Amino acid sequence: MIGTVVVSHGSIGKELVRVALSIVTDASPMIGVALEHDEDVDVMRQRISEAIREVDRNGGILLLSDMFGGTPSNLCLSFLKEGKIEVITGVNLPMLIKLASFRGERPLQEVAAFIREYGQKNIALAGEVLRGSGG
């Protein structure tokens, strides 16, 4: 089973996880880590490490962060480990709901690619969708 850690600026990631877990009550392991701008980098890294241990079920870990290039994603990148830990940036609620309900035994890289694409497909320009011209 793949574990999920959402790392974000402030509590947005923790709130996304809270909402996802309220929708999918029998969710796969998932936790949010809120990072504050005035926190020591080593403390932040330790908190991410502890969250990884908490959700690890030996199926791999997906670290999701709010945006590429920010402190959360940069810290997540330091945990990258081929076949064991993967990082996806630009987390959104549809991605978390899909991950929370994921029950398959597929390779981490395959799940990571699927979730990235799933997140992208769930971004819509509402006017186009309502007009039937896109989405």
C-alpha positions in Angstrom: 0.0 0.0 0.0 1.3 3.4 -0.9 1.5 6.1 1.8 0.9 9.7 1.1 2.4 12.8 2.8 1.2 16.3 1.8 3.8 19.0 2.6 2.8 22.6 2.2 3.3 26.2 3.1 1.1 26.7 6.2 -1.8 24.4 6.9 -3.3 24.1 3.4 -2.0 20.6 2.9 -3.2 19.4 6.3 -6.7 20.8 5.5 -6.7 19.1 2.1 -5.9 15.8 3.8 -8.6 16.4 6.5 -11.2 17.0 3.8 -10.0 14.0 1.7 -10.2 11.7 4.8 -13.7 13.0 5.6 -14.8 12.0 2.1 -13.0 8.6 2.0 -13.4 7.2 5.5 -11.5 4.0 4.9 -8.5 5.8 3.3 -5.1 4.5 2.6 -2.4 6.1 4.9 -2.2 9.8 4.4 -1.0 12.7 6.5 -0.4 16.4 6.1 2.7 18.4 7.2 2.3 22.2 7.6 5.6 24.2 7.3 5.9 27.7 8.6 8.3 30.3 7.1 10.0 30.9 10.4 10.7 27.2 11.1 14.2 25.8 11.2 14.9 23.8 8.0 16.3 20.8 10.0 13.1 20.8 12.1 11.0 20.8 9.0 13.0 18.0 7.4 12.6 16.0 10.7 8.8 16.5 10.6 8.6 15.2 7.0 10.8 12.2 7.9 8.5 11.4 10.8 5.4 11.7 8.6 7.0 9.3 6.1 7.6 6.7 8.8 4.0 7.1 9.9 2.5 6.3 6.5 5.0 3.7 5.3 3.4 0.4 4.6 6.3 -0.9 2.4 4.5 0.0 -0.9 6.3 3.3 -1.4 5.6 6.9 -0.4 4.2 9.7 -2.5 5.3 13.2 -1.2 2.9 15.8 -2.6 3.7 19.5 -2.2 1.8 22.7 -3.0 4.1 24.2 -5.6 7.4 23.4 -7.4 10.4 25.4 -6.2 9.1 26.4 -2.8 10.5 25.2 0.5 8.1 22.3 0.9 8.9 20.8 -2.5 12.6 21.5 -2.1 12.6 19.6 1.2 10.6 16.8 -0.3 13.1 16.5 -3.1 15.8 15.6 -0.5 13.8 12.4 0.2 13.5 11.2 -3.4 14.5 7.5 -3.6 13.9 5.6 -6.8 11.2 3.0 -6.4 10.6 4.0 -2.8 9.8 7.8 -2.6 8.4 10.0 -5.3 7.5 13.7 -5.3 4.6 15.4 -7.1 4.0 19.1 -6.9 0.8 21.0 -7.4 -1.4 18.9 -5.1 -5.1 19.3 -5.4 -8.2 17.7 -3.7 -9.1 15.3 -6.5 -5.6 13.8 -6.4 -5.9 13.2 -2.7 -9.4 11.7 -2.9 -8.1 9.3 -5.7 -5.1 8.4 -3.6 -7.1 7.9 -0.4 -9.3 5.4 -2.2 -6.5 3.6 -4.1 -6.3 -0.1 -3.3 -4.2 -1.5 -6.1 -0.8 -3.0 -5.9 0.9 -1.1 -8.7 4.5 0.2 -8.8 5.1 3.5 -7.2 6.2 5.2 -10.4 3.1 4.1 -12.2 0.8 5.4 -9.5 2.8 8.7 -9.4 2.4 9.2 -13.1 -1.3 8.4 -13.0 -2.0 10.7 -10.0 -0.1 13.6 -11.7 -2.2 13.2 -14.9 -5.4 12.8 -12.8 -4.7 16.0 -11.0 -4.1 17.8 -14.3 -7.3 16.4 -15.8 -9.3 17.7 -12.8 -8.3 21.3 -13.5 -11.0 22.9 -15.6 -12.0 26.3 -17.0 -15.6 26.3 -15.8 -16.9 28.5 -18.6 -15.6 26.2 -21.2 -17.0 23.1 -19.5 -20.4 24.8 -19.1 -20.4 25.9 -22.8 -19.4 22.4 -23.8 -16.3 23.6 -25.5 -13.6 22.0 -23.4 -12.6 20.4 -20.2 
